[in-house]
Amino acid sequence: MTLLTYDLPDPAATHALGVSLGRSLPPSTVLLLEGNLGSGKTTLVQGIGVGLGIVDPIVSPTFTLINEYLEGRIPLYHSDLYRLQPNEVVDLNLQSYWQGIEVAPGIVAIEWSERLPMLPPRYLLLQLVPTAQGGRVATIKGVGDWQGWSAKL
């Protein structure tokens, strides 16, 4: 398990971390995002989109549940489970995204991932925690085979 920590004093720093992730993450990456409302999860995904070269605006898929952005270096699949209960998440068939079934391999970014009833075998857990100064601390933990990836950030 890899553990990386980043101090993010403002939304611009959160966005910049996302850009770095978008430039370095390989296809078939599952990124599970955890953090309170307003912690910067969507800002981070917007940065990932920029890092991937996606020009379409990236918005929170709170009501659409899954947004697909296919025009970047690799596709970005962005999901928000905030309004769902774990039993409702099953109907989304999210495992088809991380298994590459009927979709091109890309980055699967899932906000409110703690509502997933089943975790993929390999993923990055990114947690955003507020600081007393008004910023955030981001920690990234790799579950599964992630050797060598962190050196690319």
C-alpha positions as CSV (number, residue, x, y, z in Angstrom):
1,M,0.0,0.0,0.0
2,T,1.4,3.4,-1.0
3,L,0.7,6.5,1.1
4,L,1.3,9.9,-0.3
5,T,0.3,13.2,1.5
6,Y,-0.2,16.6,-0.1
7,D,-1.0,19.9,1.6
8,L,-3.5,21.8,-0.4
9,P,-3.9,25.3,0.9
10,D,-6.6,26.4,-1.6
11,P,-8.8,25.2,-4.4
12,A,-6.0,26.0,-7.0
13,A,-3.7,23.6,-5.2
14,T,-6.4,20.9,-5.3
15,H,-6.9,21.5,-9.0
16,A,-3.2,21.4,-9.6
17,L,-2.9,18.0,-7.9
18,G,-5.7,16.8,-10.2
19,V,-3.8,18.0,-13.3
20,S,-0.8,16.0,-12.1
21,L,-2.9,12.9,-11.6
22,G,-4.5,13.4,-15.1
23,R,-1.1,13.5,-16.7
24,S,0.3,10.5,-14.9
25,L,-2.4,8.0,-14.1
26,P,-2.5,5.0,-16.5
27,P,-5.7,3.6,-18.2
28,S,-7.8,1.4,-16.0
29,T,-7.2,3.5,-12.9
30,V,-10.0,3.6,-10.3
31,L,-9.8,6.6,-8.1
32,L,-12.1,6.4,-5.0
33,L,-12.7,9.9,-3.6
34,E,-13.7,10.5,0.0
35,G,-14.3,13.8,1.8
36,N,-17.0,16.0,3.3
37,L,-19.3,18.2,1.2
38,G,-17.2,21.0,-0.2
39,S,-13.9,19.3,0.4
40,G,-12.7,19.6,-3.2
41,K,-13.6,16.2,-4.8
42,T,-15.1,17.8,-7.9
43,T,-12.4,20.4,-8.1
44,L,-9.8,17.6,-8.1
45,V,-11.7,15.7,-10.9
46,Q,-11.8,19.0,-12.9
47,G,-8.0,19.1,-12.6
48,I,-7.8,15.5,-13.8
49,G,-9.8,16.4,-16.8
50,V,-7.4,19.3,-17.6
51,G,-4.5,16.9,-17.2
52,L,-6.1,14.5,-19.6
53,G,-6.7,17.2,-22.2
54,I,-10.5,17.2,-21.8
55,V,-11.9,20.5,-23.0
56,D,-15.6,20.0,-22.0
57,P,-16.5,21.5,-18.7
58,I,-16.5,18.8,-15.9
59,V,-19.4,19.1,-13.6
60,S,-20.5,17.1,-10.6
61,P,-22.7,14.2,-11.8
62,T,-24.9,14.3,-8.6
63,F,-28.1,13.9,-10.6
64,T,-26.8,12.2,-13.8
65,L,-24.8,9.8,-11.6
66,I,-22.1,9.1,-14.3
67,N,-20.5,11.5,-16.8
68,E,-18.3,10.2,-19.5
69,Y,-15.6,12.3,-21.1
70,L,-14.1,10.5,-24.0
71,E,-12.0,13.1,-25.8
72,G,-8.9,13.3,-23.6
73,R,-5.6,11.3,-23.6
74,I,-7.7,8.5,-22.1
75,P,-11.4,8.6,-21.1
76,L,-12.6,9.9,-17.8
77,Y,-15.6,8.3,-16.2
78,H,-16.9,10.5,-13.3
79,S,-19.5,9.2,-10.9
80,D,-21.1,10.8,-7.8
81,L,-22.8,8.4,-5.3
82,Y,-23.9,11.1,-2.9
83,R,-27.7,10.7,-3.4
84,L,-27.6,6.9,-3.5
85,Q,-27.8,4.1,-0.9
86,P,-25.4,1.2,-1.3
87,N,-28.2,-1.1,-2.6
88,E,-29.0,1.5,-5.4
89,V,-25.3,1.7,-6.4
90,V,-25.5,-1.9,-7.6
91,D,-27.8,-0.9,-10.4
92,L,-25.2,1.5,-11.9
93,N,-23.0,-1.5,-12.8
94,L,-19.8,0.5,-12.1
95,Q,-17.7,-2.6,-12.2
96,S,-18.2,-2.6,-16.0
97,Y,-16.1,0.6,-16.0
98,W,-13.1,-0.7,-14.0
99,Q,-13.3,-4.1,-15.8
100,G,-13.4,-2.4,-19.2
101,I,-16.6,-4.1,-20.3
102,E,-18.2,-2.2,-23.1
103,V,-16.1,0.9,-22.4
104,A,-12.5,1.9,-23.3
105,P,-10.1,1.7,-20.4
106,G,-9.8,5.1,-18.7
107,I,-9.8,6.8,-15.3
108,V,-12.8,6.0,-13.2
109,A,-13.3,8.7,-10.5
110,I,-16.0,8.0,-7.9
111,E,-17.1,10.6,-5.5
112,W,-18.7,9.4,-2.2
113,S,-17.0,6.0,-2.8
114,E,-17.7,4.8,0.7
115,R,-21.2,3.9,-0.6
116,L,-19.8,1.3,-3.0
117,P,-21.0,-2.1,-1.9
118,M,-18.1,-3.8,-3.7
119,L,-14.6,-2.5,-4.2
120,P,-12.5,-3.1,-7.2
121,P,-9.4,-5.3,-6.8
122,R,-7.0,-2.4,-7.5
123,Y,-7.7,1.3,-6.8
124,L,-6.4,4.5,-5.4
125,L,-8.2,5.9,-2.3
126,L,-7.9,9.7,-2.2
127,Q,-9.1,11.3,1.0
128,L,-9.5,15.1,1.4
129,V,-9.5,16.3,5.0
130,P,-10.0,20.0,6.0
131,T,-7.2,21.8,7.9
132,A,-7.6,24.4,10.6
133,Q,-6.2,27.0,8.2
134,G,-9.0,26.4,5.7
135,G,-7.1,24.2,3.2
136,R,-7.1,20.5,2.8
137,V,-4.7,17.6,3.2
138,A,-5.0,14.9,0.5
139,T,-3.8,11.4,1.2
140,I,-3.5,8.8,-1.5
141,K,-3.4,5.1,-0.6
142,G,-2.9,2.5,-3.3
143,V,-4.7,-0.8,-2.9
144,G,-3.4,-3.6,-5.1
145,D,-0.4,-3.3,-7.5
146,W,0.7,0.3,-7.6
147,Q,4.5,0.0,-7.4
148,G,6.2,2.7,-9.4
149,W,3.3,4.9,-10.0
150,S,3.9,7.5,-7.3
151,A,7.2,8.5,-8.8
152,K,5.4,9.9,-11.8
153,L,3.7,12.8,-9.8
